[in-house]
Amino acid sequence: MRMARRRTIGAVVTALAAALLPWQSASAEDGSAAAAPPEVLPTLRHWQGNQGEFTLTDRTRIVLDGVLDSRTTADAGRFAGELNRGAPVSRSRASRPGDIVLRQDPSLKGELGAEGYRLDVGERLTVTAATSTGVFYGSRTVLQLLNDDGRAARGSATDVPAYRERGVGVCACYINVSTQWFERLMKDMASQKLNQLWIEAKVKSDTDPASAFWGYYTKAQVRTLVTVAKKYHIELVPEINSPGHMDTYLEKHPELQLKDRNGVASPPRLDISRPEALAYYTSMVDEALKVWDSRYWHMGADEYMIGSSYPNYPQLQAAATAKFGASATPDDLFTDFINQVNAHVKADGRSLRIWNDGLVGRNTVVPLDRDITVEHWLGGGSIQQPSSLLAEGRPVMNSAYSLYLVRGGFTMQTQKLYESDWTPLRFEGQTLSQGAANLTGAKISLWPDSAAAETENEVEAKTFMPLRFVAQATWGGPKPSPTYAGFEALARRIGHAPGWENTDRTPLADGTYRLTTGAKALAPGADASVSLVKDSAASWALTATADGYYTVRSTETGQCLDAVRGKKYLGAPLEVGAELSLGNCSATARTQRWQLDTGAGALTLRNAISQLHLTERTSDGVAVQTTGATRLMAGAA
């Protein structure tokens, strides 16, 4: 049934495209010039213009009509607050000119699918969809139409996405990306009709407390992210990478680390020749899925042998031979491990996803399960091409390296992609001549390879255009402008989602302050340390940075508060309890940037890179970074 529905939707979209070319605008029925397509992003798949305008007034109501579910009702209440003039919500069946009507009609699912909608702009502005998600996406378009001057050209549109997965990926692996940042991301994603967010993140474990190094998210924080995602109709795809990239889990489990022929352990690699390896991994999966509450699970399965090769680990070949016979290879053992994880998550009603680079065709005995979604990011060499994966009937997502944004490394060339008319048919190493029902879509991916190179606020700023590009490419409407400059100008004019800019990132004016808690004040200490000292008169110059943080400079030493001590991952200082210090002030040192979190008349200092707070070590008053926080008062010096 699912495939039949996709074919029906595809036929509707094809018919619409044939009826109206992307650069054409239909004429009004009376033969006069019709309104040009509205300037919205992503662009509408089909637009039929008419004469005249709809105008938002003080009498406008949001009228709910049809077979509504609870999500549509809740969305309508938020939508009312997002309109720049506001509007009351009414369940009256009698709409009047000037009203915005949100209509849900499940019988239209064959035509509009799970996310499409119809937009009719006349005396009334009406959004009609089969599902709450379709109504929600229609309301995102309405916000772009009306939140400038409250006026919209009359006409009608049928807007059905070309791809069912339109995504963003964020590796909060090792590092912690603040939940506030994720909420802002999801709000902006929803404004662009992006519907999937992959997150590689560690849940603070009760099953294996030894694995809880900093970078984790508490279960309460994960549940908050789940709630936010549901609010914005976003599907979360959580990941714990396996069997490679597991060093943060295996650090306290040396018995599970893969060892080479000389007995030297590889900290990131799980030894899949050991039966307890699968049991350990699935125990972590089960615990994580209880709080992520997602229908998908991503196990990574990438770069297991990066920088090495299977012959260095003869126990893998031995285990493959013992389990599958003399013709088996280590790749068969690797594939079998993936299939076992797939069976495990399927038993719980979930679907498995992996990266593609481990699929090199050397698994001669054990085929990869066909229902596993493969996210294709790397091509070349012996890696299986996307056309081959699609021909096998398996779901494939385009997660190409060209869609990467890496802290301190490669950044997606959005202008180049736009000008070359990139679509999800263009993979790394292969461009498809036509689409396929099992080509699910595409996503951009954010990686913290050099985690101290950029703050999360800087990452947020540089994702603005990539988000809008991938939304346009995967929704599939006409190109909004022949030039990238025109596309960017339109995107900047539309801006972020309503309510996105609701964070006061610089709550204090630049100046010199004493930072105190009770009778103690933050002060320079011996050996470039920092302490909370009783009756100290020390003062600090707080200066806002361009990306929304502060530098905190000692007026006594001229040095800046820094977080560089302790263990580092990807260059980020992530050791809980590590002492804070003073260092020569540097405009490029992101570890010297501090977020001021305010509340109840006090503030806390949170490092922009580690996301750990300044607090007092109880034994000696030395300032350290921890998950807790010392509440400070900032008084003029």
N, C-alpha and C positions, 0 to 999 in steps of 0.2 A: 504493500500500500504506500509506503514512504516513497519508493522510487516512482510509482505511478503518479503521485502527487507532484513530484519534481518535474516529471515530463509534461504534466498539464501546465504548470507554471511556466516552464520553458517555452511551450507553444504559444502561450499568451504573450510573453515578452517578445518572442520572435515576430509575431503578428504586429505588435505595436511598433517595433523597429522598422518593419517593412512599410508600415502605413505612413510614417513620418521620419524623415532623415534627421540626424542629430542637429544639424545646423538650420533646419527649417522650422518655421512656426506656422501653425494652421491658421486659416482665415476664419473670421467670424461668420456666422450663418448669413448675415445680411450682405456679405461681400466686402465690408469695410475692413480697414487694417486692424489686425488683432493685436492684443497685448503680447509683448515679447515674453519668453519664459522667465519666471521669477528668478532673481539672483539668490539662490540658496545652495548650500553644500551639505551633502552631495547633491548634484543636480537631479531634477526630476526626470524619471525615465521617459515620460511622455507628457506633453502639455498641449492643450487645446485652448487658445486664447480667445477672449471675448472683449467687448467694449465695457468701459466703466471701471469702478473701483468699489471695493468693500472698505468700510471705515469702522475702526474700533471707536466706540463712544462710551460715555459714562453709563448708558443704559444696556450695554452689552452683557449678556449672560452666557455662561457655559451650560448648554443644555445637554443632558445625558439621555440617550435614546437607545432602544434595542435591548438585546439580551446581555446585560452587563454583568461582569464578574467583579469580585472585590478589588482586584488589582486596578481595573479601569476606574472604579470609583475613587480609589486612593490617588491614582495618578491625576485624575481630574482636579482634585483638591490642590495638589502641588502645582499643576499647570495654571490654575487660577492665580496663585501667588507669583508665578513667573512672568505673567503678562505685565508689560510695563505700566498699564493702568489698573491692573487687577480686574476681577469680574466675579460675581457670585455664581455658585453652581446650583443648577436647578434640575429636577427630575420631571419637569412639566413636559408633556408630549407636544404642547402647542408652542413651537418656537416662533419667533417674530423677527422681522428684518433687523439686522445688526447683531444677531446672536451668533455664537460659535457652537455648532452642534457636533457632539462626539457620539457616533453611532456604531454599535457593535452588532454584527450580524454573522453568526457562525456559518450560515448557509453559503457564504461567499468564500469559504476557505479554498475551494477548488479553483477559484479565479485569482484570489489575492494571496493565497498561501498563509504561512504563519506570521509573516512580517509586513506584507504589503498593505497598501491602503489606497483609497480614492479620495481625492481632494476636489471639492466643488466650491468655487468662490463666486458668489452672486450677491443677492440681497442678504443672504446668510452665508456663513463660511462653515462648510460641513466636511468632517472627516469621517469616512466609513471604512471599517475594517472587520475582518473575521475574528480577530483575537485582540486581547488587551495590548499585546506588543505592537500590533499594527496600528491601533489607535494611538499608542504612545509615540510611535515614530511619526505619525501624522501630526501630532501636537508639536513635535520638535520642528517640523517644517513651518507650522503656523507661527511659532515663536520667532523664527528667522524672518518670516514675512511681515510681522506686525510690530516687532520690538524696536523698529527704527522710528517710524512716524505713525504707526497704527493704521496704515493703508496698504491694501493689496489689490493688484490688478485682478479683474474678473477672468475666470477661465476654469478649466478642469484638468486634472492630472490623474493618471494611474501609475502608481509608483511601487514597483515590486523589485526587490534586490536581485541582482544577477547571481550572487553567491551567498550561500547560507551561513558561511563562517567569515566574519570580518573582524580581524583581531589585532590585539596588542599583547606582547609578551614582556614580562618584567622578571629578570632574575634577581630576586632578593636573596640569592644564595650567598652565604658567608655574611654579607652585610644586612643591616636592617634598614628598610625603606619605610618611612613613617606612614602610619595608617591615614594621617591627614593628607599626605601626598597621594596615596591610592584613592581616597575619596574624590579629590579634585580631578584625578585622571579619569575616574569612572564617570563623573559628571560631564567632563568634556567629551569622552568617548560617546556617551549617549546622545549628545547634541549632534554628533556626526553619524549616528546610527551604526556605530561599531558595537558588536554584540558578544565578543569573546575576549576574556582576559586570562592569559596563562601566567601563573605565578609559581616560580620555584622558591619555596620558603620553608624554613624549619619551624615546626610546631614544638613548643616546649613540651617535652615528653614526660609522662608519668610512667609509661611502659619501660623506658630506658632513660632514667634521669641523668646517667653519666654522659649522655649525648647533648645535654643542654648547654652548649657554649653560647656566648652572646652572638646575636644576629637572629635569634629565635623570635617567634611571635607567641604570646600566650594564647591559650584557647579562647579566652574572652576577646582578644584582639581579632582572631580569625573569625569568630562569630560576627563581630562587627563588620568585617569586610564582606562576609556572606550577606548580611542584611543590606548593606549598601549596594552590592551587586544586584540583588533582587529588585531593589528600588529602581534601578536604572536598566532593568531588563538585560543584564549582562550575565553570560555563562562563565563561571570560573572554572579554570582547568589547573588544578594544583599538581605539583611535581615534587617527588624526591628522586633525584637521579640515581640510577643503578644500572649495571653493577660497577660503573666507573664514577668518578667525581664524588666518592663517598667519604673523603677524608674526615670531614667534620663529624660523621657518625662513627667511623671506625677508629678514631683517635684513642678511644678508651677500650677498643676491642681488637687488640693486636692478633688475637687468634683467628679473626675473620679476614684479616688483610692477606691479599694474595702475595705469595713469596716466590722469588725467582729460583732458578736452579741452584743458586748459591746460598739460598736461605735468606736473602735480603728482602725485606718487606717493601711493598708498594702501598703506601698509606691510602691513596685514593681508591684502590681496587678491591672489590669484594671477591673472595675466593669462591667462585661458583661451583668448584668441584666438591665443596663441602655441603652436605644436606642442610646443616644448620644455617647456611647463608640465606637460603630462601625463607626459612622460618623467621629469621631475624628481620629481613627486609619486609616481609608481608605483615609482621607485627607492627612495624612502624607505619605502613600503609593503612592498616585497619584503624589505628589510633587517629591518624591524620584525617581520614575520610569521615570519621564520625563528626568532626567539627567543620570540615570544608563542605560537607553535604552537597557534593557535586556528582553529576552523573558521569563525569569523565575522570580518568586518572592518567597522568603522564609519568612514565618511568624513565624518560631520557634515553637511556641505552646508547648514548653517544660516546665516542672517543675512549672506549674501554682500553684499547691498546695504543693510545696516542703516545708517541715517543718510545714505543717498544714493539714487540711482536709475540705472537702466541708461542713460538718455539722456546722463548725464554722461560716459559712456565709449563714444563712437561706434564705436570699433574692434570692440566686441562685436557691434554690429548689422552692421557690415561683414563680420565673419567669419561670422556666421550666414547672411547673404545669399549669400556666396560658396560656402558649403558646402551650403545647403539650399534656396536659391532666394529670390525676392523676397518671398514671404509669410512667411518665417521671422522669428522674433523673437529677442532676446538670451536669452529663457527657453529657446528651443530649443537654443541653444549650451550653456547651463547644464545642461539635461537631458542633452544628448549627452555632456557631460563626465562626468556621473554614470554614464551607461550604459557609457562606455568604461572607467571604473574597475571597474564591475561585471563587464564581460567579462574584465578583467585578473585580478581575484581569483578569478572562477569558473574560469579556466583553471588555477588552482592549487588547485582543489577547495574554495574558500571561498565564503561567502555574504555579501552586502553589506547593510548597514543604513545608514539616513540619518534625520535629523530631518525634520519635515514642513513647516516654515514656508516653504520655498522653492517649495512646490507650490501655485501660485496660478492655474493654468489658462491661462496665457498662452503655453504651449508649443504652438503650433498645428500643428507639423509633426512633431516628435519626441516620441513618448510615452515615459514612464518605463517601464523594464523591469518586468514584472509580478512578477518573483521577488525584487525588492528589498524588504526589510522596512522599513516606515515606522514610526518612533517618533513618535507624535503628542503634542506638548507644548503647541502653541499653536493656538488657534482664532480665529474672527472674520474679518471682512473677506472677501476673496476666497479665503482659504486653503481648500483642499479639505477637506471634512468627513470624519470617520472612516467614516461609513456609506458614503460614495462610494468611499473607498479599499478598504473591505472588499468592496463590491459588485464591484469590479474583480478580486477574487480574490487580492489581494496580502496578505502577512502584515502585520498591524498590531499594534503594542504601545502600551499606554496609558502614556505618560511625562508625564502632565499636570503643568502648572505648580503645581497645588495639592499635588503630591507633592514639592516642592522644599524643600531646606534650603540657604540661602545665607549664607555668612559675612558678617556685617555687614548682612544684608538680610532678605528674606522667609524665614520659617520655617514649614514645614508645620503646619497647624492640626489636629493629630491628633485632639484631642477632638471638634472640630466634625465631622470626617470620620467618626469612629466613630459619633457620635450621629445622623448623617444616613444611616447605613447605606450608605456609599460602597462601590461595587464597581467593577471594571475596565470596566463598561459606561458609566461616567460620565466622559466626556472634557471637555476645555476647549471649551465652546461647543456641545456636543451630548451628550445621554444616549441611549444605544441602548435600544430596547424589549426586545431579546433578544440573546443571544450569537451568535457565529459561529465556525465551526471555525478560521478564519484570524485570529481575535482571540487573540493569543498570551499575553497577560497584562499585567502592569504592573510598574513599578519606581519607587522613590524616587531622586532625584538630588541629589547634594551638589556645590555650586559655590563656588569661592573668590573671588567677585566683589570682596570687600574682604578680601584674604588676611591682613592684619595685625590684623583685628578679633577673631579668635578663634584659639586654639591648636587643634591637632589633638586634644588630650585633651578640650577643651571640646566640640568637634564630636562626638567619640565619645560623650560623656555625653548630648548632646541627641538623638542618633539612637536611643537605647534604645527608646523607645516607637514612633517611626515604623517602625523595623525590624519590630517585632512586629505593628504594624497592617497593613503591606503583606503580611506573611507570612500573617496571618489572612485578609485580603481575597482573596488570590490562591490560597491552598490551598482555601478555600471551605467550611470547616466551619461549624457553627452558631455564632452569636454567643456568646462566652464569658460575657457578663454583659449585663444590660439597661442598665447604666450604664457610662460610661467609668471612673468611680472604681473600680468592681468589676473592670473589665478591667485597669486599671493595677495594682491591688492584686495580682491574680493574676500579672501579668507580673513584678512586683517579687519576689513570693514564689518564683516559679520561678527568677528570676535569669538570670545569664549561663550560657554553656556551661561544662561542667566543665573546669577548667584555665585558664579565661580570666583569672582574677585571679592571674596568676603573675609579675607584673612589679613589682619593687621600684622605684617611681618616685622615692623620696626616700631614697637610700642613706646620706646623712649627716645627723646630727642638726643642727638649727639651732645656729649658733654662729659664732665668729670664727676664721678659718683663714688661714694663709699658703699660697699656691698656688705651688708651686715646680717647677722642672724643672732638675735638677742644681744648679748654683750660682746660678741665676737665679730670681727671683720676680716674679710679676705685680704691677705697680705702676702708679699714676697717672703720666701723662706730661704734656708740654706740650700746650697747645691741646686740653684735654679728651681727649687720646689715652690709650692704655693700652699698656704695653710690658712685656717681660720683661727685668728689670734685674739685673745681677750684684750679689750681696750686699745686696739690698734687704730691709728689714724690714717692708715694706708688708703690711697684713692686710685681709681681706675678711669681711664679715658675710654668711653664707649663710642665707637664710630660705626655707623651703618655701612654695609657693603652693598654693591650694586645688585647682588643676587638675594638680598633680603635677610642678611645675617648681621652680626656685629663682630668687630675686633675688640678685644678687651686688653688694653695696654696699661701696664703699671706706670704711674707717674714717677715712681721712685727709681725704677731701673731702666725705664724706656723699653722694656721687653713686653712681648705679647703672650697672653695665656694660650697654651698649646696642649695638644693631646698626641704625643708621639712615643710615649713609653709603653712597654708591654708588648705582648704578642700581636703580630699583624697578619691579616689575611688580605690578599690582593692589594697590599699597601695601606690598608685601613687599620687603625689601632683599635682592635676589638676586644682587648682583654679587660674583663670586669675586674675592678679593683686596682687597675694600673694608676700610678701616681700621675697627676697633671704637673705641668712644668711651665717655665717661662723660656721663650726663645726669641731670637732676633726677629723683629716684625718683618713679614714678607707679604706683599700683596697677592702672591700666587699660592701661598700655603693654605690650602683649604682646611687643614686641621686646626688653624688659628681662627676659624669662623665659628661663631656661637649663636644659637637660636635662643631668643628670650621668650620663654613661655610664661605668660602672666595669668593671674587669677587670685581672687581674694586679697587683693592689695599687695601681693608678693610676686616674686618671679623666680624662675629656675633657669640655670644655664645648661643648654644641651648642645653637645658638639655636633657640628654640621655633618661630619663624616661618620663618626662612630654611632651617633644617635644615643649616646650615653650621657647621663647628667653628672654635673659636678656635685659631689657630696663630701661630707667630712668623715674621715676615718676616725672612728670613736677612740681608738687607742692613743692617738697623738695629735689629732686635729689636722693632719695633712689632707689636702684636697685630692680626691681620687675621682675616677669616673665609674659610675655604677648604674644599675637599672633604677635605683631609687634617686632621690633628689633632695638637696638641702634648699629650703625656701629662704630666699634672700629679700631684704629690703634695699632699694636703691635710693639713697639720699644724696642730695647735692653736697659735694665736697667743699 
